[in-house]
Amino acid sequence: MIRRGRKEGWLKLPTSALPAWSAMNNITYNGVKIGHLPGYEDRGSTVIAARYLNGGEEAPLIHVSRDMVLSLELVHDHAKSDQDFREVIAALGEFGRTSRGAILTFILMQAFTACPMPSKKRGVTHPFSEYIKFLPEELLPTFWSESERALLIGTTLRPALEAKMKSLYREFDLLRASTKQISWCRDLWWDEIEGLIDYDDWKQCDAMYRSRALEFPGIGDSMVAGIDMANHASGEMTGALYETDSNGDAILLLLDQKHIGPGDEVTITYGDKKGACEMLFSYGFIEDSMTSAREMFLDLEIPDDDPLKRAKNAIATTAPGFRLYEDHNATSWESDYVWLICVNEEDGLRFQIVQSIDGDQELQISWQGKEIDDIQLLRPQLLEDARWDIFQLRAVTVIQSRVESQLLSLSETDDKAISTTYGENTSIRPKAYSDALKLRSLERKLLEQAYENFEQQVSLKKVNFYSPILFTNISHLQHVKDQETKGTRKIFPEIEGSYMPAILDGVFAACPATFR
């Protein structure tokens, strides 16, 4: 329905009509306009300076009254005056009470009210039914062809996209199953011949919301007409920020140090720390200036031969993986889940079935006899253990192995992805091809850097652990270091030779005073 409406014109308006619509709905512009930036028309509409803007001297560039901020609050208010929509939201149960469920369903309902096909109209028109006509069709990866998605094999976006597609279909299936009980929905939405709504419509609503949702203080995740037209630029390229004023209205403010000339773009940041994968996943592009993937999430799995695997999976309340990210000139990681892999019963990890106050049985986890209420508290317990260095070495080894397997998966599919034919007479669009290859390149760079960093960390931890055993005194250590530097001796053959002199330097600090 939505795709058809844009094609036939009843769900599409030119941005030249936006000022009149804005004036009718308490949205004001100060020194800016919405339009296409010359030379970048493929990026859709954006916020453009209509005159010289001087940082520190400007009133809000865009002011949107709170009743035009598409939030959970607005949806609830609209449902009070729209019986048909209220029926739909109520049928969705808990999902209809979430911001995402309520807002996506509202967008779908407004697109439906704009549709000229039904002979008997349903729903109450809201000003947002006109606003969605100004929104472009987003080319998010959820709309990529199977051939385009194949270009992502080996990247972290591939599993994330697969999970998202399954999640979207579950939501759509819930919508269909729940609203089939409503007679008019059954006839107008789901009839096998004349039904107007299909899975693609739900994906369209998701794309509108996901690519434009902004988190406003005191309001939450919202779509804000006008302000959500602003494009992203990170770091020094960001020109403005969005905020709420004392009345709860949404405003766009020029940054104090910024000076923007007429015809130049006024940008906001969608998040300076967001990685290449998240940018492409949520917004459909990777910033031109991005030279690193910044961060990625890699999954982890408890080994099948772990006798406590079932219990660990049952107790785990955190994401089964780790976040890998750039940390200045190195790479770091964070994970609560990895510690479940690194310790076991012989270390002091225990599971037992206990009876709760209401009589139900539940699984309880403890470390060295001390109950742990949340899996996030396991690491602090390990940190206080005398064997922390051993646990840490295990964790880094697990992380490094996972980084290596991801890098191998990416490398094995590189040639096929690069040599893929795209463009005219293919199912692969040039933009999807270039975005996929850029993501592959950025993620490979971060993975290679991470693997090298972890190799040094593992090597250093091994030397620190074994040095008191292998070296009788500090003069012996110096002698070994000299031999390693000259290449005449190899104490740790598994450690890359170029790392060894620097690693042995660290052993001086690692050795206890008695050893010296």
URJOTA-V205586 format. One record per run of one state. SS is the DSSP state (H for helix, E for strand, L for the rest). FROM is the first residue (numbers start at 0). LEN is the number of residues. Records with the same first field share a line. If there is no record, write none. Layout:
SS: FROM-LEN / FROM-LEN
This chain:
L: 0-1 / 8-6 / 24-2 / 29-2 / 36-4 / 43-1 / 49-3 / 54-7 / 64-1 / 70-1 / 81-1 / 91-1 / 97-1 / 114-13 / 131-9 / 143-2 / 150-5 / 179-3 / 188-10 / 210-3 / 216-3 / 224-2 / 229-2 / 232-2 / 237-2 / 244-5 / 254-4 / 260-4 / 265-2 / 268-7 / 283-11 / 299-9 / 315-5 / 327-2 / 334-3 / 342-2 / 347-1 / 355-5 / 367-2 / 372-2 / 383-4 / 418-11 / 470-3 / 486-10 / 510-6
H: 1-7 / 14-10 / 40-3 / 65-3 / 71-10 / 82-9 / 92-5 / 98-16 / 127-4 / 140-3 / 145-5 / 155-24 / 182-6 / 198-12 / 226-3 / 234-3 / 275-8 / 308-7 / 337-5 / 344-3 / 374-9 / 387-31 / 429-41 / 473-13 / 496-14
E: 26-3 / 31-5 / 44-5 / 52-2 / 61-3 / 68-2 / 213-3 / 219-5 / 231-1 / 239-5 / 249-5 / 258-2 / 264-1 / 267-1 / 294-5 / 320-7 / 329-5 / 348-7 / 360-7 / 369-3
